[in-house]
């Protein structure tokens, strides 16, 4: 599992570095050249949503596993799961709002 995640992370980093040249292109105001900013915002939004999906999946899987092992603590686990999910959702919304503001600012 660890080798698979390491391979996925290295491929993702390689793709990100290969696509960095449009991201680093200078945007001059008034020319309508917003390719780099738009691409960067799109990648930022995509990474945010993928990360949130992975986080919610791990929270749900761990909560269900702990409830299955000890049914008597299901109420406590459920409350903790909702609190953690709310914090994750807040961070996700903050990141998406920043990406949207940057996209409309360019």
VEXVO-202607 format. One record per residue: x, y, z of N, C-alpha, C, O in turn. Coordinates in nm, 2 decimals. Example, Ala and Ser with C-alpha at 12.3 -4.5 7.8 and 13.67 -1.06 7.14 Angstrom:
2
+--------+--------+--------+--------+--------+--------+--------+--------+--------+--------+--------+--------+
|    nxx |    nyy |    nzz |   caxx |   cayy |   cazz |    cxx |    cyy |    czz |    oxx |    oyy |    ozz |
+--------+--------+--------+--------+--------+--------+--------+--------+--------+--------+--------+--------+
|   1.32 |  -0.57 |   0.78 |   1.23 |  -0.45 |   0.78 |   1.32 |  -0.33 |   0.78 |   1.42 |  -0.33 |   0.85 |
|   1.28 |  -0.22 |   0.71 |   1.37 |  -0.11 |   0.71 |   1.29 |   0.00 |   0.79 |   1.34 |   0.11 |   0.80 |
+--------+--------+--------+--------+--------+--------+--------+--------+--------+--------+--------+--------+
//
This chain:
106
+--------+--------+--------+--------+--------+--------+--------+--------+--------+--------+--------+--------+
|    nxx |    nyy |    nzz |   caxx |   cayy |   cazz |    cxx |    cyy |    czz |    oxx |    oyy |    ozz |
+--------+--------+--------+--------+--------+--------+--------+--------+--------+--------+--------+--------+
|   0.08 |  -0.12 |   0.00 |   0.00 |   0.00 |   0.00 |   0.09 |   0.13 |   0.00 |   0.06 |   0.22 |  -0.07 |
|   0.19 |   0.12 |   0.08 |   0.28 |   0.24 |   0.09 |   0.35 |   0.27 |  -0.04 |   0.37 |   0.38 |  -0.09 |
|   0.40 |   0.16 |  -0.11 |   0.47 |   0.17 |  -0.24 |   0.37 |   0.23 |  -0.34 |   0.41 |   0.31 |  -0.43 |
|   0.25 |   0.19 |  -0.34 |   0.15 |   0.24 |  -0.43 |   0.12 |   0.38 |  -0.41 |   0.11 |   0.46 |  -0.51 |
|   0.11 |   0.43 |  -0.29 |   0.09 |   0.57 |  -0.26 |   0.21 |   0.65 |  -0.30 |   0.19 |   0.77 |  -0.35 |
|   0.33 |   0.60 |  -0.27 |   0.45 |   0.67 |  -0.31 |   0.46 |   0.69 |  -0.46 |   0.50 |   0.79 |  -0.51 |
|   0.43 |   0.58 |  -0.53 |   0.43 |   0.59 |  -0.68 |   0.33 |   0.69 |  -0.73 |   0.35 |   0.77 |  -0.82 |
|   0.21 |   0.69 |  -0.67 |   0.10 |   0.79 |  -0.71 |   0.15 |   0.93 |  -0.68 |   0.13 |   1.02 |  -0.76 |
|   0.21 |   0.95 |  -0.57 |   0.26 |   1.09 |  -0.53 |   0.37 |   1.13 |  -0.62 |   0.37 |   1.25 |  -0.66 |
|   0.46 |   1.05 |  -0.66 |   0.57 |   1.09 |  -0.75 |   0.51 |   1.11 |  -0.89 |   0.56 |   1.21 |  -0.96 |
|   0.42 |   1.04 |  -0.94 |   0.36 |   1.06 |  -1.07 |   0.28 |   1.20 |  -1.07 |   0.29 |   1.28 |  -1.16 |
|   0.21 |   1.22 |  -0.96 |   0.14 |   1.35 |  -0.95 |   0.23 |   1.47 |  -0.95 |   0.21 |   1.57 |  -1.01 |
|   0.34 |   1.46 |  -0.87 |   0.44 |   1.56 |  -0.87 |   0.50 |   1.58 |  -1.01 |   0.53 |   1.70 |  -1.04 |
|   0.53 |   1.48 |  -1.08 |   0.59 |   1.49 |  -1.21 |   0.49 |   1.56 |  -1.31 |   0.54 |   1.65 |  -1.38 |
|   0.37 |   1.52 |  -1.30 |   0.27 |   1.59 |  -1.39 |   0.26 |   1.74 |  -1.35 |   0.24 |   1.82 |  -1.44 |
|   0.26 |   1.77 |  -1.22 |   0.25 |   1.91 |  -1.18 |   0.37 |   1.99 |  -1.22 |   0.35 |   2.10 |  -1.27 |
|   0.49 |   1.93 |  -1.22 |   0.61 |   2.00 |  -1.26 |   0.61 |   2.02 |  -1.41 |   0.66 |   2.12 |  -1.46 |
|   0.57 |   1.92 |  -1.48 |   0.56 |   1.93 |  -1.63 |   0.46 |   2.04 |  -1.68 |   0.48 |   2.10 |  -1.78 |
|   0.36 |   2.05 |  -1.60 |   0.26 |   2.15 |  -1.64 |   0.28 |   2.29 |  -1.57 |   0.19 |   2.37 |  -1.58 |
|   0.39 |   2.31 |  -1.51 |   0.42 |   2.43 |  -1.44 |   0.45 |   2.55 |  -1.53 |   0.43 |   2.67 |  -1.49 |
|   0.49 |   2.53 |  -1.65 |   0.53 |   2.64 |  -1.74 |   0.41 |   2.73 |  -1.77 |   0.42 |   2.85 |  -1.76 |
|   0.29 |   2.68 |  -1.80 |   0.17 |   2.77 |  -1.81 |   0.14 |   2.84 |  -1.68 |   0.09 |   2.96 |  -1.69 |
|   0.16 |   2.78 |  -1.57 |   0.12 |   2.84 |  -1.44 |   0.21 |   2.96 |  -1.41 |   0.17 |   3.05 |  -1.34 |
|   0.34 |   2.95 |  -1.46 |   0.43 |   3.06 |  -1.42 |   0.43 |   3.17 |  -1.53 |   0.51 |   3.26 |  -1.52 |
|   0.34 |   3.16 |  -1.63 |   0.34 |   3.26 |  -1.73 |   0.29 |   3.39 |  -1.67 |   0.20 |   3.39 |  -1.59 |
|   0.35 |   3.50 |  -1.71 |   0.31 |   3.63 |  -1.65 |   0.18 |   3.68 |  -1.71 |   0.16 |   3.67 |  -1.83 |
|   0.09 |   3.72 |  -1.62 |  -0.04 |   3.77 |  -1.67 |  -0.03 |   3.92 |  -1.67 |  -0.01 |   3.99 |  -1.56 |
|  -0.04 |   3.98 |  -1.78 |  -0.04 |   4.13 |  -1.79 |  -0.18 |   4.18 |  -1.79 |  -0.26 |   4.13 |  -1.87 |
|  -0.21 |   4.28 |  -1.71 |  -0.35 |   4.33 |  -1.71 |  -0.39 |   4.39 |  -1.84 |  -0.31 |   4.46 |  -1.90 |
|  -0.51 |   4.37 |  -1.88 |  -0.56 |   4.43 |  -2.00 |  -0.54 |   4.35 |  -2.13 |  -0.59 |   4.38 |  -2.23 |
|  -0.45 |   4.24 |  -2.12 |  -0.42 |   4.17 |  -2.24 |  -0.52 |   4.05 |  -2.26 |  -0.52 |   3.99 |  -2.37 |
|  -0.59 |   4.01 |  -2.15 |  -0.68 |   3.90 |  -2.16 |  -0.60 |   3.77 |  -2.15 |  -0.66 |   3.66 |  -2.17 |
|  -0.48 |   3.77 |  -2.11 |  -0.40 |   3.65 |  -2.09 |  -0.41 |   3.60 |  -1.95 |  -0.33 |   3.63 |  -1.86 |
|  -0.51 |   3.52 |  -1.92 |  -0.53 |   3.46 |  -1.79 |  -0.52 |   3.31 |  -1.79 |  -0.58 |   3.25 |  -1.70 |
|  -0.45 |   3.26 |  -1.88 |  -0.44 |   3.11 |  -1.90 |  -0.37 |   3.05 |  -1.77 |  -0.42 |   2.95 |  -1.72 |
|  -0.26 |   3.11 |  -1.73 |  -0.19 |   3.05 |  -1.61 |  -0.27 |   3.06 |  -1.48 |  -0.28 |   2.96 |  -1.41 |
|  -0.34 |   3.17 |  -1.46 |  -0.42 |   3.19 |  -1.34 |  -0.54 |   3.09 |  -1.34 |  -0.57 |   3.03 |  -1.24 |
|  -0.60 |   3.08 |  -1.46 |  -0.72 |   2.99 |  -1.47 |  -0.68 |   2.85 |  -1.45 |  -0.75 |   2.77 |  -1.38 |
|  -0.57 |   2.81 |  -1.51 |  -0.52 |   2.67 |  -1.49 |  -0.48 |   2.64 |  -1.35 |  -0.51 |   2.54 |  -1.29 |
|  -0.42 |   2.74 |  -1.28 |  -0.38 |   2.72 |  -1.14 |  -0.50 |   2.71 |  -1.05 |  -0.50 |   2.63 |  -0.96 |
|  -0.60 |   2.79 |  -1.08 |  -0.72 |   2.79 |  -1.00 |  -0.79 |   2.65 |  -1.02 |  -0.85 |   2.59 |  -0.92 |
|  -0.79 |   2.61 |  -1.14 |  -0.86 |   2.48 |  -1.17 |  -0.79 |   2.36 |  -1.10 |  -0.85 |   2.27 |  -1.04 |
|  -0.66 |   2.36 |  -1.10 |  -0.58 |   2.26 |  -1.04 |  -0.60 |   2.27 |  -0.89 |  -0.61 |   2.17 |  -0.82 |
|  -0.60 |   2.39 |  -0.83 |  -0.62 |   2.41 |  -0.69 |  -0.76 |   2.36 |  -0.64 |  -0.77 |   2.29 |  -0.54 |
|  -0.86 |   2.39 |  -0.72 |  -1.00 |   2.34 |  -0.69 |  -1.00 |   2.19 |  -0.69 |  -1.06 |   2.12 |  -0.61 |
|  -0.94 |   2.13 |  -0.80 |  -0.94 |   1.99 |  -0.81 |  -0.87 |   1.92 |  -0.70 |  -0.92 |   1.82 |  -0.64 |
|  -0.75 |   1.97 |  -0.66 |  -0.68 |   1.91 |  -0.55 |  -0.75 |   1.92 |  -0.42 |  -0.75 |   1.83 |  -0.33 |
|  -0.82 |   2.03 |  -0.40 |  -0.90 |   2.05 |  -0.28 |  -1.01 |   1.95 |  -0.27 |  -1.03 |   1.89 |  -0.16 |
|  -1.08 |   1.93 |  -0.38 |  -1.20 |   1.84 |  -0.37 |  -1.15 |   1.70 |  -0.36 |  -1.22 |   1.62 |  -0.30 |
|  -1.04 |   1.66 |  -0.43 |  -0.99 |   1.53 |  -0.41 |  -0.95 |   1.50 |  -0.27 |  -0.98 |   1.39 |  -0.21 |
|  -0.88 |   1.59 |  -0.21 |  -0.83 |   1.58 |  -0.07 |  -0.95 |   1.57 |   0.02 |  -0.94 |   1.49 |   0.12 |
|  -1.05 |   1.65 |   0.00 |  -1.17 |   1.64 |   0.09 |  -1.24 |   1.51 |   0.07 |  -1.28 |   1.45 |   0.17 |
|  -1.25 |   1.46 |  -0.05 |  -1.31 |   1.33 |  -0.07 |  -1.24 |   1.22 |   0.00 |  -1.30 |   1.13 |   0.06 |
|  -1.10 |   1.22 |  -0.01 |  -1.02 |   1.12 |   0.06 |  -1.04 |   1.13 |   0.21 |  -1.05 |   1.03 |   0.28 |
|  -1.04 |   1.26 |   0.26 |  -1.06 |   1.28 |   0.41 |  -1.19 |   1.23 |   0.46 |  -1.20 |   1.16 |   0.56 |
|  -1.30 |   1.26 |   0.38 |  -1.43 |   1.21 |   0.43 |  -1.44 |   1.06 |   0.42 |  -1.51 |   1.00 |   0.50 |
|  -1.38 |   1.00 |   0.32 |  -1.38 |   0.86 |   0.31 |  -1.31 |   0.79 |   0.43 |  -1.36 |   0.69 |   0.48 |
|  -1.19 |   0.85 |   0.47 |  -1.12 |   0.79 |   0.58 |  -1.20 |   0.81 |   0.71 |  -1.20 |   0.72 |   0.79 |
|  -1.26 |   0.93 |   0.73 |  -1.34 |   0.95 |   0.85 |  -1.45 |   0.85 |   0.86 |  -1.47 |   0.79 |   0.96 |
|  -1.53 |   0.83 |   0.75 |  -1.64 |   0.74 |   0.75 |  -1.60 |   0.59 |   0.77 |  -1.66 |   0.52 |   0.84 |
|  -1.49 |   0.55 |   0.70 |  -1.44 |   0.42 |   0.72 |  -1.40 |   0.39 |   0.86 |  -1.43 |   0.28 |   0.92 |
|  -1.32 |   0.48 |   0.92 |  -1.27 |   0.46 |   1.05 |  -1.39 |   0.46 |   1.15 |  -1.39 |   0.38 |   1.25 |
|  -1.48 |   0.55 |   1.13 |  -1.60 |   0.55 |   1.23 |  -1.68 |   0.42 |   1.22 |  -1.72 |   0.37 |   1.32 |
|  -1.71 |   0.38 |   1.10 |  -1.78 |   0.25 |   1.09 |  -1.71 |   0.13 |   1.14 |  -1.77 |   0.05 |   1.20 |
|  -1.58 |   0.13 |   1.12 |  -1.50 |   0.02 |   1.18 |  -1.50 |   0.02 |   1.33 |  -1.52 |  -0.08 |   1.40 |
|  -1.49 |   0.14 |   1.39 |  -1.49 |   0.15 |   1.54 |  -1.63 |   0.12 |   1.59 |  -1.64 |   0.06 |   1.70 |
|  -1.73 |   0.16 |   1.52 |  -1.87 |   0.12 |   1.57 |  -1.89 |  -0.03 |   1.56 |  -1.96 |  -0.08 |   1.64 |
|  -1.84 |  -0.09 |   1.46 |  -1.86 |  -0.23 |   1.44 |  -1.78 |  -0.31 |   1.55 |  -1.83 |  -0.41 |   1.60 |
|  -1.67 |  -0.26 |   1.59 |  -1.59 |  -0.33 |   1.69 |  -1.65 |  -0.31 |   1.83 |  -1.65 |  -0.40 |   1.91 |
|  -1.69 |  -0.19 |   1.86 |  -1.75 |  -0.16 |   1.99 |  -1.88 |  -0.08 |   1.97 |  -1.88 |   0.04 |   1.97 |
|  -1.99 |  -0.15 |   1.96 |  -2.12 |  -0.08 |   1.93 |  -2.17 |   0.01 |   2.05 |  -2.25 |   0.10 |   2.03 |
|  -2.12 |  -0.01 |   2.17 |  -2.16 |   0.07 |   2.28 |  -2.11 |   0.21 |   2.28 |  -2.16 |   0.30 |   2.35 |
|  -2.00 |   0.24 |   2.20 |  -1.95 |   0.38 |   2.19 |  -1.99 |   0.45 |   2.06 |  -1.93 |   0.54 |   2.02 |
|  -2.10 |   0.40 |   1.99 |  -2.14 |   0.45 |   1.87 |  -2.18 |   0.60 |   1.87 |  -2.15 |   0.67 |   1.78 |
|  -2.24 |   0.64 |   1.98 |  -2.28 |   0.78 |   2.00 |  -2.16 |   0.87 |   2.01 |  -2.17 |   0.98 |   1.95 |
|  -2.06 |   0.83 |   2.09 |  -1.94 |   0.91 |   2.10 |  -1.87 |   0.92 |   1.97 |  -1.82 |   1.03 |   1.93 |
|  -1.86 |   0.81 |   1.90 |  -1.78 |   0.81 |   1.77 |  -1.86 |   0.89 |   1.67 |  -1.80 |   0.96 |   1.59 |
|  -1.99 |   0.88 |   1.67 |  -2.07 |   0.96 |   1.57 |  -2.05 |   1.11 |   1.60 |  -2.04 |   1.19 |   1.50 |
|  -2.05 |   1.15 |   1.72 |  -2.03 |   1.30 |   1.75 |  -1.89 |   1.34 |   1.71 |  -1.88 |   1.45 |   1.66 |
|  -1.79 |   1.26 |   1.74 |  -1.66 |   1.30 |   1.70 |  -1.64 |   1.31 |   1.55 |  -1.58 |   1.39 |   1.50 |
|  -1.71 |   1.21 |   1.48 |  -1.70 |   1.21 |   1.34 |  -1.76 |   1.33 |   1.27 |  -1.71 |   1.39 |   1.18 |
|  -1.88 |   1.38 |   1.33 |  -1.94 |   1.50 |   1.28 |  -1.86 |   1.62 |   1.30 |  -1.85 |   1.71 |   1.21 |
|  -1.79 |   1.63 |   1.42 |  -1.71 |   1.74 |   1.45 |  -1.59 |   1.75 |   1.35 |  -1.55 |   1.85 |   1.30 |
|  -1.52 |   1.64 |   1.33 |  -1.41 |   1.63 |   1.24 |  -1.45 |   1.66 |   1.09 |  -1.38 |   1.73 |   1.02 |
|  -1.56 |   1.61 |   1.05 |  -1.61 |   1.63 |   0.92 |  -1.65 |   1.78 |   0.90 |  -1.62 |   1.84 |   0.79 |
|  -1.70 |   1.85 |   1.00 |  -1.73 |   1.99 |   0.99 |  -1.60 |   2.07 |   0.98 |  -1.59 |   2.17 |   0.90 |
|  -1.50 |   2.04 |   1.05 |  -1.37 |   2.11 |   1.04 |  -1.31 |   2.08 |   0.90 |  -1.25 |   2.18 |   0.84 |
|  -1.32 |   1.96 |   0.85 |  -1.27 |   1.93 |   0.71 |  -1.34 |   2.01 |   0.61 |  -1.29 |   2.06 |   0.51 |
|  -1.47 |   2.02 |   0.62 |  -1.56 |   2.09 |   0.53 |  -1.53 |   2.24 |   0.53 |  -1.53 |   2.30 |   0.43 |
|  -1.50 |   2.30 |   0.65 |  -1.47 |   2.44 |   0.66 |  -1.34 |   2.47 |   0.59 |  -1.33 |   2.57 |   0.52 |
|  -1.24 |   2.38 |   0.61 |  -1.11 |   2.40 |   0.54 |  -1.12 |   2.39 |   0.39 |  -1.06 |   2.46 |   0.31 |
|  -1.21 |   2.30 |   0.34 |  -1.23 |   2.28 |   0.20 |  -1.30 |   2.40 |   0.14 |  -1.26 |   2.45 |   0.03 |
|  -1.40 |   2.45 |   0.21 |  -1.47 |   2.57 |   0.16 |  -1.38 |   2.69 |   0.15 |  -1.39 |   2.77 |   0.06 |
|  -1.29 |   2.71 |   0.25 |  -1.20 |   2.82 |   0.25 |  -1.11 |   2.81 |   0.13 |  -1.09 |   2.91 |   0.06 |
|  -1.05 |   2.69 |   0.10 |  -0.97 |   2.67 |  -0.01 |  -1.04 |   2.70 |  -0.14 |  -0.98 |   2.76 |  -0.23 |
|  -1.16 |   2.65 |  -0.16 |  -1.24 |   2.67 |  -0.28 |  -1.27 |   2.82 |  -0.30 |  -1.27 |   2.87 |  -0.41 |
|  -1.30 |   2.89 |  -0.19 |  -1.33 |   3.03 |  -0.20 |  -1.21 |   3.11 |  -0.24 |  -1.22 |   3.20 |  -0.33 |
|  -1.09 |   3.08 |  -0.19 |  -0.97 |   3.14 |  -0.23 |  -0.95 |   3.12 |  -0.38 |  -0.91 |   3.21 |  -0.46 |
|  -0.97 |   3.00 |  -0.43 |  -0.95 |   2.97 |  -0.57 |  -1.05 |   3.04 |  -0.66 |  -1.01 |   3.09 |  -0.76 |
|  -1.17 |   3.05 |  -0.62 |  -1.27 |   3.12 |  -0.69 |  -1.24 |   3.27 |  -0.70 |  -1.26 |   3.34 |  -0.80 |
|  -1.20 |   3.33 |  -0.58 |  -1.16 |   3.47 |  -0.58 |  -1.05 |   3.50 |  -0.68 |  -1.05 |   3.60 |  -0.75 |
|  -0.95 |   3.41 |  -0.67 |  -0.83 |   3.43 |  -0.77 |  -0.88 |   3.42 |  -0.91 |  -0.83 |   3.49 |  -1.00 |
|  -0.97 |   3.33 |  -0.94 |  -1.01 |   3.31 |  -1.08 |  -1.09 |   3.43 |  -1.13 |  -1.07 |   3.47 |  -1.24 |
|  -1.17 |   3.49 |  -1.05 |  -1.25 |   3.60 |  -1.09 |  -1.17 |   3.73 |  -1.09 |  -1.20 |   3.83 |  -1.15 |
|  -1.06 |   3.73 |  -1.01 |  -0.98 |   3.85 |  -1.00 |  -0.89 |   3.87 |  -1.13 |  -0.86 |   3.99 |  -1.16 |
|  -0.86 |   3.77 |  -1.20 |  -0.77 |   3.78 |  -1.31 |  -0.84 |   3.83 |  -1.44 |  -0.78 |   3.84 |  -1.54 |
+--------+--------+--------+--------+--------+--------+--------+--------+--------+--------+--------+--------+
//
